[in-house]
Structure formats: C-alpha cells, structure tokens
Amino acid sequence: MKMPLAPDARPRLPRGVRLRQDPRRGWLLLAPETVFEANGSAAEILKLCDGGLTFAEMVDVLATRHGGDRARITGEAGGLLTALRDRRLLDL
C-alpha cells in the first residue's frame, strides 16, 4: 500500500535528478539512465520541489496561481509526487 504524502513533507529532487526544459521535447525530468517527459502541470509541481516548501504550502501556491480546488490539487499533486517517491526520483 502506498503511503500518502504528509502535509509537512518537504519534497525535493535528489542528487542526480534534474528538471530541464528542452526546446523540442518540453519539460524533462532527468535521472541516471532515465528520462521522463513532464507535461506543463507536472513541471509546475516539480519546480516547487526544492525542499523549501512543505507539501501543504506547495498546494497553497498552486491553488493561488491557478485558482484551482485545493482538494483536487492535493490529490493530483500528491499522486504525482508519491509515484516519483516510489521510483526514488523524489526525496521527502
């Protein structure tokens, strides 16, 4: 069973994992021997993953920027970050 993200978790990309924008392919999450293409929404979430904000604060920032429903953003962002954590592409 996957553990959800705690509101006080501070997501950050671990050493060796970077978010970069490629002129042809868009946003890419680069990890050793792995490349993931990130859509615009995922890139917005990943840009906030520097360890400076808690997950709850990230949701607040995204809800303010995009005028979205906080519960929906929590679910979608939490799902993305949990999947990345499970693949060891995110530290908490």
C-alpha positions as CSV (number, residue, x, y, z in Angstrom):
1,M,0.0,0.0,0.0
2,K,1.3,3.4,-0.9
3,M,1.7,5.9,1.8
4,P,0.3,9.4,1.0
5,L,2.4,12.5,1.4
6,A,2.2,14.2,4.8
7,P,1.3,17.8,4.7
8,D,4.6,18.7,6.4
9,A,6.7,16.7,4.0
10,R,9.3,18.9,2.1
11,P,9.6,17.3,-1.4
12,R,12.9,17.9,-3.2
13,L,14.6,16.3,-6.2
14,P,17.5,14.1,-5.0
15,R,21.1,14.4,-6.2
16,G,21.4,13.4,-9.8
17,V,17.7,14.2,-10.7
18,R,17.0,17.5,-12.5
19,L,14.1,19.2,-14.2
20,R,15.2,20.8,-17.5
21,Q,13.3,22.4,-20.4
22,D,14.2,21.1,-23.9
23,P,13.3,23.3,-26.8
24,R,11.9,20.4,-28.8
25,R,10.6,18.0,-26.2
26,G,9.4,20.3,-23.4
27,W,10.0,19.6,-19.8
28,L,12.1,16.6,-18.9
29,L,12.9,15.0,-15.6
30,L,16.4,13.7,-16.0
31,A,17.7,10.9,-13.7
32,P,20.6,8.5,-14.2
33,E,19.8,6.3,-17.2
34,T,16.3,7.7,-17.3
35,V,14.4,10.5,-18.9
36,F,10.7,11.3,-18.2
37,E,8.7,13.8,-20.2
38,A,6.7,16.1,-17.9
39,N,3.6,17.9,-19.0
40,G,3.1,21.5,-18.0
41,S,1.2,20.7,-14.8
42,A,3.8,18.2,-13.7
43,A,6.5,20.7,-14.4
44,E,4.8,23.4,-12.3
45,I,4.7,21.0,-9.4
46,L,8.3,19.8,-9.9
47,K,9.6,23.4,-10.0
48,L,8.4,23.7,-6.4
49,C,10.3,20.6,-5.2
50,D,13.4,22.2,-3.8
51,G,12.8,21.3,-0.1
52,G,11.9,24.9,0.7
53,L,8.1,24.4,0.9
54,T,6.0,21.8,2.7
55,F,3.6,19.8,0.6
56,A,0.7,21.8,2.1
57,E,2.5,25.1,1.2
58,M,3.0,23.8,-2.4
59,V,-0.7,23.1,-2.7
60,D,-1.5,26.6,-1.5
61,V,0.9,28.1,-4.1
62,L,-0.6,26.1,-6.9
63,A,-4.2,26.8,-5.8
64,T,-3.4,30.6,-5.7
65,R,-1.7,30.6,-9.0
66,H,-4.3,28.6,-10.9
67,G,-7.4,29.3,-8.9
68,G,-8.0,25.5,-8.5
69,D,-9.8,23.5,-6.0
70,R,-7.4,22.7,-3.1
71,A,-8.7,19.2,-2.6
72,R,-8.2,18.3,-6.3
73,I,-4.7,19.8,-6.4
74,T,-3.8,17.9,-3.2
75,G,-4.9,14.6,-4.8
76,E,-3.3,15.2,-8.2
77,A,0.0,16.7,-6.9
78,G,0.1,14.1,-4.2
79,G,-0.4,11.3,-6.7
80,L,2.4,12.6,-8.9
81,L,4.8,13.1,-6.0
82,T,4.0,9.7,-4.4
83,A,4.7,8.0,-7.7
84,L,8.0,9.8,-8.1
85,R,9.0,9.0,-4.5
86,D,8.2,5.3,-5.1
87,R,10.6,5.4,-8.1
88,R,13.2,7.1,-5.9
89,L,13.0,10.3,-8.0
90,L,11.9,12.4,-5.1
91,D,13.2,12.8,-1.5
92,L,10.9,13.9,1.3
